[in-house]
Amino acid sequence: MTHLRPSSGTSDGFRAVRLAGTSETRSGVLADAYGTTGGVGDERSSFRYTGAGDADLSLRGSAVDGGTRFGTMEPRPDHIVFWIGDGTATITDDQGTSTVVRPGQPFLLAASVRYEFEATIGRVSMMHLSDRLLRSALAGEGTQVAGPLRFGRTLADADLADLRSLLQSVGHTITDPDVTGRERAALNLRVARAVVATFPVDAPATTSSERLRDALTYIQQHAHDVVTLADVAAAAGMSARGLQQSFSRSLGVSPLAHVRNVRLDAVHEELVAADPSTASVAEVARDWGFAHLGRFSGAYRERFGELPSATLRAGKGNAADTGDAAPGPTPDDGA
């Protein structure tokens, strides 16, 4: 078995996995990925599991022989859009809301939410999306969310149509190991934007207070400028200490660390879209306020898993081509 690991769209980040066995002997990696360390009910059922992509976006599929499976999905690393090919699945979230999912109907499982499930199915397809990728898609729409992401339910066929169509067209591209660099990064972001457009972020449950939102907005709007802790605190109408506590509690980082992350994300997006024959890492970095290139490169590598020069060299490419979905059935296959 090969693990998927972060890549930020680089060619060496693509990974594939193939497993077979019974629920009783399933890999601990699967239990961790889906939060099912407590078991899945029918331990005798056999399964076949495949997946391909990078750690920001991957498609996975499972075929199961056996009866009804049930259990609990604890919070897990990725957000998961899944759709079943047959049978039924009942999903109950941590607020007690139950949804019966029918074949071909995409349903989003937020990474931070605990779910109870009961499913009598033979085929299920899953698209894993990293939290960083979905937050990047939301930020592109001007939405900054403090705290864990939660999403509203979308059940109407008309509201799911665009996402279904996109998954049908790019499924093969997601699992194509030759899709690398800018092309894969653009593909990942394209899919993530479709997901957050289909499943609206549950803003009342997850966004911060008005003051923290004001701080996040100020940072986003002034990331090109010199930003001090006092500037952000003044924009939010908070004391410096109160601002630091709010950021630590809601985001797990300090205000100035968040400023750095916003700038790193902006540099990454520019390098992904840049022409390597004319662009300069140093120029882009300095444009976003990174005066010390050595420290910048270290911070960039820590956040994205590669040096900025590797992102720039990843090659030119347009948005992903279309193709047949893989490794599992597309949402319409089971409808």
TORMIVO-818108 format. One record per residue: residue in one letter; x, y negated, z of N, C-alpha, C, O in turn. Coordinates in steps of 0.1 Angstrom, whole numbers, padded with zeros to 4 digits, always signed. Atoms other than C-alpha are relative to their C-alpha. Last residue first. Layout:
aXYZXYZXYZXYZ
...
This chain:
a+0013+0006-0001-0285-0071-0101-0011+0009-0007-0023+0005-0007
g+0008-0007-0009-0255-0049-0095-0014-0005+0000-0022+0001+0007
d-0001-0015+0003-0235-0060-0125-0010+0008+0008-0015+0018+0003
d+0011-0005+0008-0247-0096-0121+0000+0014-0003-0011+0020-0007
p+0013+0001-0007-0224-0104-0091-0012+0005-0009-0022+0010-0003
t+0004+0014-0001-0194-0090-0110-0014-0001+0007-0021+0009+0008
p+0010+0005+0010-0183-0054-0104-0003-0015+0003-0001-0020+0014
g+0014-0004-0003-0151-0048-0085-0010-0005-0010-0006-0013-0019
p+0002-0014+0001-0115-0050-0097-0014+0005+0002-0016+0017-0001
a-0007-0012-0006-0121-0069-0118+0005-0004+0013+0007-0016+0016
a-0003+0000-0014-0143-0094-0138+0006+0013+0004+0003+0024-0001
d+0009-0009-0007-0140-0095-0176+0004+0000+0015+0016+0001+0018
g-0001-0014+0002-0123-0125-0191-0010+0008+0008-0019+0002+0014
t+0011-0008-0005-0120-0163-0192+0003+0015-0004+0011+0018-0012
d+0008-0006+0011-0088-0183-0193-0012+0008+0005-0012+0011+0017
a+0000-0014+0004-0077-0202-0163-0008+0003-0012-0019-0003-0014
a+0008-0008-0009-0071-0239-0163-0002+0014-0005+0000+0016-0017
n+0013+0006-0002-0042-0251-0184-0008+0008+0010-0003+0018+0016
g+0011-0009+0003-0006-0240-0180-0013-0008+0002-0014-0016+0011
k+0012+0007+0004+0029-0255-0175-0011+0010-0003-0009+0022-0005
g+0004-0001+0014+0056-0237-0157-0013-0007-0002-0021-0010+0007
a+0009-0012+0002+0065-0227-0121-0006+0000-0014-0011+0010-0019
r-0005-0009+0011+0095-0250-0123-0010+0010-0004-0008+0018-0014
l-0001+0008+0013+0077-0278-0103+0004+0009-0012+0000+0007-0023
t+0013+0004+0004+0066-0253-0076+0001-0008-0013-0007-0005-0023
a+0006-0012+0005+0101-0238-0074-0015-0003-0005-0019+0002-0015
s-0006-0002+0014+0116-0273-0070-0006+0012-0007-0008+0013-0019
p+0008+0008+0010+0092-0279-0041+0005+0002-0014-0002+0001-0023
l-0006+0013+0002+0108-0249-0023-0008-0008-0010-0014-0003-0019
e-0010+0001+0011+0085-0220-0015+0006-0014+0000+0000-0023+0006
g-0007-0013+0003+0062-0206+0012+0010-0001-0011+0014+0010-0015
f+0004-0007+0013+0037-0235+0010+0008+0012-0003+0004+0019-0013
r+0014+0001+0003+0038-0251+0045-0005+0009-0012-0016+0014-0012
e+0007-0006-0011+0072-0239+0057-0015+0000-0003-0022+0009+0001
r-0001-0015+0001+0087-0246+0023-0008+0007+0011-0014+0017+0009
y+0008-0005+0011+0073-0281+0023+0001+0015-0001-0009+0021-0003
a+0014+0000-0004+0086-0288+0058-0009+0005-0012-0019+0012-0009
g+0003-0010-0010+0121-0276+0048-0015+0000+0004-0020+0011+0006
s+0000-0013+0006+0121-0296+0016-0003+0011+0010-0010+0021+0007
f+0012-0002+0008+0110-0328+0034+0000+0014-0006-0011+0021-0006
r+0011-0003-0009+0137-0324+0060-0013+0002-0008-0021+0011-0004
g-0003-0013-0007+0163-0322+0033-0011+0004+0009-0015+0016+0008
l+0004-0011+0008+0147-0349+0012+0003+0013+0006-0004+0023+0003
h-0010-0010-0002+0148-0375+0039-0003+0012-0007-0012+0020-0003
a-0012+0006+0003+0127-0405+0027+0012+0010+0001+0022+0009-0006
f-0010-0009-0005+0094-0387+0024+0014-0005-0004+0019-0003-0015
g-0006+0004-0013+0069-0415+0021+0010+0010+0006+0013+0008+0017
w+0009-0003-0011+0046-0401-0006+0006-0002+0013+0002+0003+0023
d+0012+0007+0002+0064-0418-0035-0010+0002+0011-0019-0006+0014
r-0001+0014-0005+0096-0406-0020-0012-0008-0002-0016-0017+0006
a-0001+0000-0015+0085-0370-0024+0001-0014+0005-0006-0018+0015
v+0013-0002-0006+0073-0376-0060+0000+0000+0015-0009-0006+0021
e+0008+0011+0002+0106-0392-0069-0014+0002+0005-0020-0007+0012
a-0004+0011-0008+0127-0365-0053-0009-0013-0002-0013-0019+0008
v+0005-0003-0014+0108-0337-0069+0003-0012+0009-0005-0016+0017
s-0011-0001-0010+0114-0353-0103-0006+0003+0013-0015-0005+0018
a+0002+0003-0014+0090-0350-0133+0012+0002+0009+0021+0010+0005
t-0001+0015-0002+0100-0352-0170-0002-0003+0015+0003-0014+0019
s-0011+0006+0008+0107-0316-0181+0002-0015+0002+0012-0021-0001
p-0013-0002-0006+0088-0301-0152+0011-0006-0008+0022-0008-0003
d-0008-0005+0011+0055-0317-0164+0015+0002+0005+0021-0008+0008
a-0010+0008+0007+0035-0323-0133+0007+0008-0011+0006+0020-0012
a+0005+0005+0012+0002-0307-0122+0010-0007-0009+0007-0011-0020
v+0007-0011+0007+0016-0283-0096-0005-0006-0014-0004+0001-0024
l-0010-0009+0006+0041-0310-0085-0007+0011-0009-0002+0015-0019
e-0006+0008+0011+0013-0336-0080+0010+0010-0007+0011+0009-0019
e+0009+0001+0011-0008-0311-0060+0006-0007-0012+0004-0003-0023
h+0002-0013+0006+0021-0301-0038-0009-0001-0012-0006+0004-0023
v-0012-0003+0008+0030-0338-0032-0001+0014-0007+0002+0015-0019
a+0000+0009+0012-0005-0345-0021+0012+0003-0009+0010+0003-0021
d+0010-0005+0009-0006-0314+0002+0000-0009-0013-0002-0003-0024
l-0005-0012+0007+0027-0326+0017-0010+0006-0009-0006+0011-0020
r-0009+0004+0010+0012-0360+0023+0007+0012-0007+0009+0012-0019
v+0007+0007+0011-0018-0347+0040+0009-0004-0011+0006-0002-0023
n+0006-0011+0008+0004-0324+0061-0008-0005-0012-0008+0001-0022
r-0010-0007+0008+0026-0353+0072-0006+0011-0009-0002+0012-0020
v-0004+0010+0011-0004-0374+0082+0010+0007-0009+0009+0007-0021
h+0011-0001+0010-0017-0343+0102+0003-0010-0012+0001-0006-0023
a-0002-0013+0007+0017-0341+0120-0011+0002-0011-0008+0007-0022
l-0011+0002+0009+0013-0378+0128+0003+0013-0008+0008+0012-0019
p+0004+0009+0011-0021-0372+0144+0011-0002-0011+0008-0001-0023
s+0000+0014-0004-0009-0342+0164-0004-0009-0012-0004-0004-0023
v-0012+0007+0004-0019-0307+0154-0001-0014+0006-0012-0019+0009
g-0012-0008-0004-0044-0281+0166+0013-0006-0004+0023+0000-0003
l-0008-0005+0011-0072-0296+0146+0012+0008+0003+0018+0015-0005
s+0008-0003+0012-0100-0302+0170+0008+0006-0011+0003+0015-0018
r+0012-0008-0003-0084-0301+0205-0007+0005-0013-0011+0016-0014
s-0005-0013-0005-0050-0314+0194-0011+0010+0002-0010+0022-0001
f-0006-0007+0011-0065-0341+0172+0004+0014+0005+0002+0024-0002
s+0010-0004+0009-0088-0352+0200+0005+0008-0011-0001+0018-0015
q+0007-0011-0006-0060-0352+0226-0011+0005-0010-0014+0017-0010
q-0008-0012+0000-0038-0373+0203-0007+0012+0006-0006+0023+0001
l-0001-0005+0013-0066-0398+0197+0008+0013-0001+0005+0023-0007
g+0013-0006+0003-0073-0401+0234+0000+0006-0014-0006+0016-0017
r+0000-0012-0007-0036-0408+0241-0013+0008-0003-0013+0020-0006
a-0010-0009+0006-0034-0434+0214-0001+0014+0006+0000+0024+0000
s-0013+0002-0005-0066-0451+0226+0009+0010-0006+0005+0021-0012
m-0004-0009-0011-0096-0449+0204+0014-0004+0005+0021-0012-0001
g+0005+0006-0012-0114-0472+0180+0003+0008+0012-0006+0009+0021
a+0010-0009-0006-0108-0449+0151-0006-0006+0012-0016+0000+0017
a+0011-0002+0010-0090-0475+0129-0011+0009+0006-0022+0007+0002
a+0008+0012+0002-0071-0487+0160-0011+0002-0010-0022-0002-0008
a+0008+0001-0012-0059-0451+0169-0009-0013-0002-0021-0013+0002
v+0011-0010+0001-0048-0446+0133-0009-0001+0012-0021-0001+0011
d+0009+0004+0012-0027-0478+0132-0012+0010+0000-0024+0005-0001
a+0008+0012-0004-0013-0472+0167-0010-0003-0011-0021-0007-0008
l+0010-0005-0009-0001-0437+0157-0009-0011+0004-0021-0009+0005
t-0004-0002-0014+0017-0453+0128-0011+0006+0008-0023+0005+0004
v+0011-0003-0010+0011-0450+0091+0006+0003+0013+0014+0012+0015
v-0006-0003-0013+0034-0465+0064-0011+0001+0010-0019-0009+0012
d-0006+0011-0007+0014-0463+0032+0008+0005+0013+0007+0016+0016
h-0011+0006+0007+0007-0436+0007+0007-0011+0007+0019-0015+0004
a-0011-0009+0000-0014-0417+0032+0012-0005-0008+0024-0001-0005
h-0012+0007-0002-0036-0447+0037+0013+0009+0000+0023+0005+0004
q-0001+0011+0009-0069-0434+0024+0013-0008+0001+0016-0015-0008
q+0002-0004+0014-0066-0399+0038+0002-0012-0009+0008-0011-0020
i-0012-0007+0004-0052-0412+0071-0001+0004-0014+0009+0002-0022
y-0010+0010+0001-0081-0437+0075+0013+0007-0005+0020+0001-0014
t+0002+0008+0012-0106-0410+0067+0011-0010-0002+0016-0013-0013
l-0003-0008+0011-0092-0387+0093-0002-0007-0013+0007-0006-0022
a-0015-0002+0000-0092-0414+0119+0004+0008-0012+0014+0005-0019
d-0006+0013+0004-0128-0424+0111+0015+0001-0001+0021-0004-0010
r+0002+0001+0014-0138-0387+0113+0005-0013-0006+0011-0013-0017
l-0011-0009+0006-0122-0386+0147-0002+0000-0015+0008+0000-0022
r-0013+0006-0002-0143-0416+0158+0011+0008-0007+0020+0003-0013
e-0002+0011+0010-0175-0402+0143+0014-0007+0001+0019-0010-0009
s+0008+0012-0004-0171-0370+0163+0003-0011-0011+0012-0010-0019
s-0003+0006-0012-0157-0340+0145-0009-0012+0004-0019-0014-0004
t-0008+0012+0001-0172-0319+0118+0002-0006+0014-0006-0004+0023
t-0014-0001+0000-0183-0284+0124+0008-0013+0000+0020-0012+0004
a-0005-0009-0010-0219-0280+0134+0015+0000+0001+0021+0005+0011
p+0004+0003-0014-0233-0311+0118+0006+0009+0010+0009+0005+0022
a-0007+0012-0007-0212-0306+0087-0004-0003+0014+0004-0005+0022
d+0010+0003-0010-0223-0271+0077+0006-0011+0009+0011-0009+0020
v-0005-0001-0013-0203-0270+0045-0010-0005+0010-0017-0014+0008
p-0004+0013-0006-0224-0265+0015+0005+0002+0014+0000+0010+0022
f+0003-0002-0015-0223-0230+0000+0004-0013+0007+0016-0014+0011
t+0011-0009-0001-0225-0234-0038-0005+0002+0014-0017+0002+0017
a+0012+0006+0007-0204-0265-0042-0012+0009+0002-0023+0004+0003
v+0005+0010-0009-0179-0251-0016-0012-0008-0006-0019-0014+0001
v+0005-0006-0012-0176-0219-0037-0006-0011+0009-0017-0009+0015
a+0013-0006+0002-0173-0237-0070-0006+0006+0012-0018+0005+0014
r+0009+0011+0002-0145-0259-0057-0014+0005-0003-0024+0000+0002
a+0003+0005-0014-0127-0228-0044-0010-0011-0001-0019-0012+0007
v+0009-0009-0006-0129-0212-0079-0004-0005+0014-0016-0005+0017
r+0013+0000+0008-0114-0242-0096-0010+0009+0007-0022+0005+0008
l+0007+0012-0004-0087-0245-0069-0014-0001-0007-0024-0006-0001
n+0004-0002-0014-0076-0209-0074-0009-0012+0005-0019-0011+0011
l+0011-0010+0000-0076-0213-0112-0005+0001+0015-0017+0001+0017
a+0012+0007+0005-0055-0245-0110-0012+0010+0001-0023+0005+0004
a+0004+0010-0010-0030-0228-0087-0013-0007-0005-0021-0010+0003
r+0006-0007-0011-0029-0197-0110-0005-0011+0010-0016-0009+0016
e+0013-0006+0004-0023-0218-0141-0007+0007+0011-0019+0005+0013
r+0011+0010+0001+0002-0241-0124-0013+0007-0004-0024+0003+0001
g-0003+0014+0000+0024-0211-0115-0012-0009+0000-0021-0007+0007
t-0009+0005-0010+0013-0177-0125+0000-0015+0000-0006-0022-0008
v+0005+0013-0003-0013-0157-0145+0008-0005+0012+0006-0001+0023
d-0007+0009+0008+0007-0127-0157-0005-0015+0002+0001-0024-0004
p-0013+0004-0006-0004-0106-0127+0008-0010-0009+0018-0016-0004
d-0010-0001+0011-0040-0107-0140+0014-0004+0006+0015-0016+0009
t-0008-0012-0002-0064-0101-0111+0011+0003-0010+0017+0013-0010
i-0005-0001-0014-0077-0136-0109+0009+0012+0002+0018+0011+0010
t-0011+0009-0002-0079-0137-0147+0006+0000+0014+0018-0001+0016
h-0012-0006+0005-0101-0107-0149+0012-0008+0001+0023-0003+0004
g-0004-0011-0008-0126-0123-0126+0012+0007-0005+0021+0010+0003
v-0014+0001-0004-0126-0156-0145+0005+0012+0009+0016+0012+0013
s-0009+0005+0010-0157-0155-0166+0015+0001+0004+0023+0003-0004
q+0000-0009+0012-0180-0133-0145+0011-0004-0010+0018+0004-0016
l-0006-0012-0003-0170-0152-0114+0001+0010-0011+0010+0018-0013
l-0015+0002-0002-0177-0185-0130+0006+0013+0003+0017+0017-0003
s-0006+0002+0013-0212-0174-0141+0015-0001+0000+0022+0005-0008
r+0000-0013+0007-0221-0161-0107+0007-0001-0014+0015+0008-0017
l-0011-0009-0006-0209-0193-0091+0000+0013-0007+0011+0018-0010
d-0013+0005+0005-0230-0214-0115+0011+0008+0005+0021+0011-0002
a-0003-0003+0014-0261-0192-0110+0014-0005-0004+0021+0003-0011
l-0012-0009+0001-0261-0192-0072+0005+0002-0014+0015+0008-0016
d-0011+0006-0006-0284-0222-0068+0012+0008+0000+0023+0003+0002
a-0004+0012+0008-0308-0209-0094+0012-0007+0006+0020-0012-0001
d-0008-0004+0012-0309-0174-0078+0005-0013-0007+0016-0013-0012
a+0008+0001+0012-0320-0189-0044+0009+0003-0012+0020-0002-0013
l+0007-0013+0004-0301-0176-0014-0007-0001-0013-0009+0010-0019
t+0006+0003+0013-0276-0203-0003-0005+0014-0005+0002+0023-0008
r+0004-0012+0009-0268-0201+0034-0005-0006-0013-0012-0016-0013
g+0014-0003+0001-0249-0231+0050-0003+0012-0009+0005+0016-0017
f+0007+0004+0012-0212-0230+0057-0015+0004+0001-0019+0013+0008
r+0013-0008+0001-0190-0230+0087-0007-0005-0012-0006-0017-0016
l+0010+0002+0011-0154-0242+0087-0011+0009+0002-0010+0021+0005
p+0002-0011+0009-0135-0242+0121-0011-0003-0011-0020-0010-0008
g+0005-0012-0006-0125-0275+0136-0003+0010-0010-0001+0008-0022
a-0007-0003-0012-0123-0309+0120-0006+0012+0006-0018+0013+0008
v+0008-0008-0011-0137-0311+0085+0010+0003+0011+0020+0009+0009
q-0010-0005-0010-0125-0337+0060-0007+0006+0011-0016+0000+0017
t+0006-0005-0013-0148-0342+0030+0012+0006+0008+0019+0014+0004
g+0001+0010-0010-0137-0365+0001-0006+0005+0014-0010-0004+0022
e+0013+0006+0001-0145-0341-0027-0002-0011+0011-0013-0016+0013
g+0002+0005+0014-0109-0332-0032-0013-0007-0002-0014-0015-0010
a-0007+0012+0000-0107-0327+0006-0001-0007-0013-0002-0020-0014
l+0008+0009-0007-0133-0300+0003+0006-0014+0000-0001-0024-0002
a+0012+0002+0009-0113-0281-0023-0009-0011+0006-0014-0020-0001
s-0005+0008+0011-0082-0285-0001-0011-0003-0010-0011-0015-0015
r-0002+0013-0005-0101-0272+0029+0005-0010-0011+0002-0021-0012
l+0013+0006+0000-0112-0242+0008+0001-0014+0006-0007-0023+0002
l+0005+0002+0014-0076-0234-0002-0014-0007+0001-0017-0016-0007
r-0007+0011+0006-0063-0238+0034-0005-0004-0014-0007-0016-0017
d+0006+0012-0006-0089-0215+0048+0006-0013-0006+0000-0023-0008
s-0006+0005-0012-0078-0188+0024-0007-0013+0005-0013-0020-0002
l-0005+0013+0002-0103-0173+0000+0007-0005+0013+0001-0003+0024
h-0006+0006-0012-0111-0136-0003+0006-0014-0004+0013-0015-0014
m-0009+0010+0004-0135-0124-0030+0005-0007+0012-0002-0014+0019
m-0004+0010-0010-0152-0092-0022+0010-0010-0006+0020-0005-0012
s-0011+0008+0005-0170-0066-0043+0002-0012+0009-0008-0017+0015
v+0000+0013-0004-0192-0038-0028+0013-0007-0005+0023-0001-0006
r-0010+0009+0006-0203-0005-0041-0001-0014+0006-0012-0019+0007
g-0010-0008+0006-0221+0025-0025+0012-0009-0006+0023-0004-0007
i-0004+0004+0013-0244+0007-0001+0011+0009-0005+0017+0016+0003
t+0001-0013+0007-0264+0013+0030+0003-0003-0015-0006-0006-0023
a+0000-0001+0015-0253-0016+0051-0001+0014-0005+0005+0023+0001
e+0005-0014+0002-0258-0028+0087-0002+0001-0015-0009-0007-0021
f+0004-0004+0013-0238-0059+0098-0006+0015+0000-0002+0023+0009
e+0004-0013-0001-0231-0080+0129-0005+0005-0014-0011-0003-0021
y+0012-0005+0006-0211-0111+0122-0003+0014+0004+0006+0022+0006
r+0002-0014-0004-0187-0132+0142-0013+0004-0007-0023-0002-0005
v+0013-0004-0005-0178-0166+0125-0001+0016+0002+0005+0023-0006
s+0001+0002-0014-0144-0181+0121-0012+0006+0007-0013+0006+0019
a-0010-0007-0007-0137-0168+0086-0001+0000+0015+0002+0009+0022
a-0010+0009-0004-0170-0178+0071+0010+0007+0009+0006+0015+0017
l-0003-0003-0014-0188-0150+0053+0011-0009+0005+0022-0008+0000
l-0012+0004-0006-0203-0162+0021+0001+0003+0014-0008-0001+0022
f+0003+0005-0014-0230-0143+0002+0014-0003+0006+0023+0004+0005
p-0012+0004-0007-0231-0136-0036-0004-0006+0014-0013-0014+0015
q+0002+0013-0006-0263-0119-0047+0012-0004+0008+0015+0002+0019
g-0003+0011+0009-0257-0091-0072-0001-0014+0006+0000-0024-0001
p-0010-0002+0010-0275-0065-0052+0002-0012-0009-0008-0018-0013
r+0004-0010+0011-0296-0078-0023+0011+0001-0010+0020-0007-0011
v-0007+0003+0012-0284-0094+0010-0004+0011-0011-0003+0023-0008
v+0000-0012+0007-0309-0093+0039+0006-0003-0014+0000-0011-0022
t+0002+0002+0014-0300-0123+0061+0001+0014-0007+0010+0021-0005
s-0002-0012+0008-0302-0125+0098-0004-0002-0014-0013-0010-0017
t+0007+0001+0013-0297-0156+0119+0003+0012-0008+0015+0015-0011
g+0012-0008+0001-0288-0148+0155-0008+0000-0013-0018+0005-0013
q+0011+0008-0005-0264-0177+0161-0013+0008-0001-0024+0002+0001
d-0002+0001-0015-0233-0154+0158-0011-0009+0006-0011-0011+0018
d-0011+0008-0004-0244-0143+0123+0000-0002+0015-0009+0003+0022
t+0005+0009-0010-0266-0114+0113+0012-0008+0006+0022-0002+0010
i-0011+0008-0007-0259-0097+0080-0006-0009+0010-0015-0016+0007
t+0005+0010-0009-0282-0070+0066+0011-0006+0008+0018+0001+0015
a-0008+0003-0011-0270-0051+0035-0006-0011+0009-0011-0021+0003
t+0003+0012-0007-0290-0033+0009+0010-0002+0011+0016+0007+0016
g+0004-0001-0014-0285-0007-0018-0004-0013+0006-0008-0023-0001
d+0012-0008-0002-0265-0013-0049-0004+0000+0014+0003-0005+0023
g+0005-0005+0012-0237-0034-0063-0012+0009+0000-0019+0011-0010
i+0001-0014+0000-0231-0056-0033-0005+0005-0014-0012-0003-0021
w+0013-0004+0006-0218-0091-0033+0000+0015-0002+0010+0021-0005
f+0002-0014+0004-0191-0107-0012-0013+0002-0007-0023-0006-0005
v+0012-0001+0008-0176-0141-0007-0002+0014-0004+0007+0020-0011
i+0003-0010+0009-0151-0139+0021-0013-0002-0007-0023-0003+0000
h+0014+0001+0004-0133-0166+0041-0003+0010-0011+0005+0013-0019
d+0005+0006+0013-0100-0153+0052-0015-0002+0001-0022+0004+0008
p-0008+0011+0006-0081-0147+0085-0006-0007-0012-0004-0019-0013
r-0011-0006+0008-0108-0129+0104+0008-0010-0007+0004-0022-0007
p-0006+0010+0008-0134-0136+0131+0013+0005-0006+0020+0013+0000
e-0005+0011-0009-0149-0104+0144+0006-0010-0010+0008-0008-0021
m-0011+0007+0007-0170-0083+0119+0004-0011+0009-0002-0021+0010
t-0003+0014-0003-0192-0060+0140+0012-0005-0008+0022+0002-0008
g-0010+0004-0010-0207-0026+0132+0001-0015+0001-0009-0022-0002
f+0004+0011-0008-0228-0007+0107+0011-0003+0010+0020+0005+0012
r-0011+0005-0007-0225+0018+0079-0004-0012+0008-0012-0021+0003
t+0000+0013-0005-0254+0038+0066+0012-0004+0008+0016+0004+0016
g+0013+0006-0004-0247+0069+0047+0001-0014+0004+0009-0022-0001
g+0005-0003-0014-0217+0082+0028-0013-0007+0003-0019-0012-0006
d+0009-0012+0000-0195+0077-0002-0004+0002+0014+0004+0005+0023
v+0002-0007-0013-0181+0041-0004-0009+0012-0003-0020+0010-0009
a+0010-0009+0003-0166+0022-0034-0001+0010+0012+0009+0015+0016
s+0001-0012-0007-0147-0009-0025-0011+0009-0004-0023+0004-0006
g+0012-0008+0002-0136-0039-0044+0001+0013+0008+0012+0018+0010
r-0001-0013-0006-0112-0068-0039-0013+0008-0002-0024+0001-0003
l+0012-0008+0002-0106-0101-0057+0002+0014+0005+0013+0020+0003
s-0002-0013+0005-0079-0125-0044-0014+0007-0002-0024+0003+0005
l+0012-0005+0007-0075-0161-0037+0003+0014-0005+0013+0016-0012
d+0011+0010+0000-0051-0180-0014-0013+0005-0006-0023+0001-0002
a+0005+0001-0013-0030-0149-0005-0010-0012+0001-0018-0013+0011
d-0009+0004-0009-0025-0139-0041-0007-0003+0014-0019-0001+0015
g+0000+0014+0000-0045-0117-0064+0011-0005+0009+0021+0002+0012
a-0011+0006+0008-0054-0080-0066-0002-0015+0001-0013-0020+0001
g+0000+0015-0001-0075-0056-0046+0012-0005-0008+0022+0001-0010
t-0010+0007+0009-0086-0020-0046+0000-0015+0002-0011-0020+0006
y-0001+0015-0002-0104+0002-0020+0011-0005-0009+0022+0001-0009
r-0011+0004+0009-0117+0038-0024+0000-0016+0000-0011-0022-0002
f+0000+0013+0007-0139+0051+0004+0012-0001-0009+0022+0006-0007
s-0012+0003+0008-0149+0083+0022-0001-0013-0008-0012-0018-0010
s+0002+0003+0014-0176+0085+0049+0013-0003-0007+0022-0009-0001
r-0003-0011+0009-0168+0104+0080-0001-0004-0015+0004+0003-0023
e-0014-0002+0002-0165+0074+0103+0004+0011-0010+0015+0012-0013
d-0002-0013+0006-0201+0063+0098+0015+0003-0003+0019-0001-0013
g+0011-0009-0001-0204+0035+0123+0002+0014-0005+0006+0023+0002
v+0010+0003+0010-0179+0009+0110-0011+0010+0001-0018+0012-0010
g+0006-0011+0007-0153+0008+0138-0011-0005-0009-0016-0016-0008
g+0009-0008-0008-0144-0016+0166-0006+0011-0008-0014+0019-0002
t-0008-0009-0008-0113-0029+0146-0009+0009+0009-0004+0019+0014
t+0008-0012-0004-0138-0043+0121+0009+0010+0008+0007+0022+0006
g+0005+0001-0014-0125-0078+0118-0007+0011+0005-0016+0010+0014
y+0015+0001-0001-0124-0076+0080-0005-0001+0014-0017-0001+0016
a+0005+0009+0011-0087-0082+0073-0015-0003+0001-0019-0014-0002
d-0004+0014-0004-0076-0067+0107-0006-0010-0011-0011-0020-0007
a+0007+0004-0012-0096-0035+0101+0003-0014+0004-0006-0021+0008
l+0013+0003+0004-0082-0033+0065-0009-0005+0012-0017-0014+0011
v+0000+0013+0007-0047-0037+0078-0014-0003-0005-0017-0015-0004
g+0002+0011-0010-0054-0010+0104+0000-0013-0007-0005-0023-0002
s-0012+0007-0004-0058+0014+0074-0003-0011+0010-0014-0017+0010
r-0003+0013+0007-0088+0036+0073+0012-0007+0006+0015-0006+0018
t-0014+0001+0002-0085+0071+0088+0004-0013-0007+0015-0014-0012
e-0008-0004-0012-0119+0073+0103+0014-0002-0001+0021-0006+0009
s+0001+0011-0010-0135+0054+0075+0008+0003+0013+0013-0006+0019
t+0013+0000-0006-0122+0080+0051+0000-0011+0010+0010-0017+0013
g+0000-0007-0013-0094+0078+0026-0014+0001+0005-0024+0000-0002
a+0010-0010+0000-0083+0058-0004+0000+0008+0013+0011+0010+0018
l+0001-0009-0011-0062+0027-0009-0012+0010-0002-0021+0007-0009
r+0009-0011+0003-0050+0005-0037+0000+0010+0011+0011+0014+0015
v+0001-0011-0010-0034-0029-0033-0010+0010-0004-0020+0007-0011
a+0011-0009+0003-0021-0056-0057+0000+0011+0011+0011+0014+0017
r-0001-0013-0006+0001-0086-0051-0012+0008-0003-0023+0003-0005
f+0010-0009+0003+0008-0119-0068+0002+0014+0006+0014+0019+0005
g+0010-0002-0010+0030-0142-0049-0011+0010-0003-0018+0014+0006
d-0003-0011-0009+0061-0137-0070-0010+0002+0011-0008+0010+0020
s+0000-0013+0007+0046-0157-0099+0003+0011+0010-0002+0022+0008
t-0013-0004+0006+0038-0187-0077+0000+0014-0005-0008+0022+0000
g+0000-0001+0015+0003-0199-0071+0012+0004-0007+0013+0002-0019
s+0003+0014+0006+0007-0212-0036+0001+0001-0015+0005-0009-0021
s-0008+0003+0012+0022-0178-0028-0001-0014-0005+0008-0019-0012
p+0002+0014+0006+0010-0165+0005+0009-0002-0011+0020+0003-0012
r-0007+0010-0008+0011-0127+0010-0001-0013-0007-0004-0014-0019
l+0001+0013+0006-0011-0098-0002+0007-0010+0009+0005-0010+0021
h+0008+0011-0006+0001-0065+0013+0000-0012-0009+0010-0015-0016
t-0007+0012+0001+0012-0035-0008-0009-0011+0006-0021-0012+0003
m+0008+0012+0000+0000+0000+0000+0009-0012+0000+0019-0013+0006
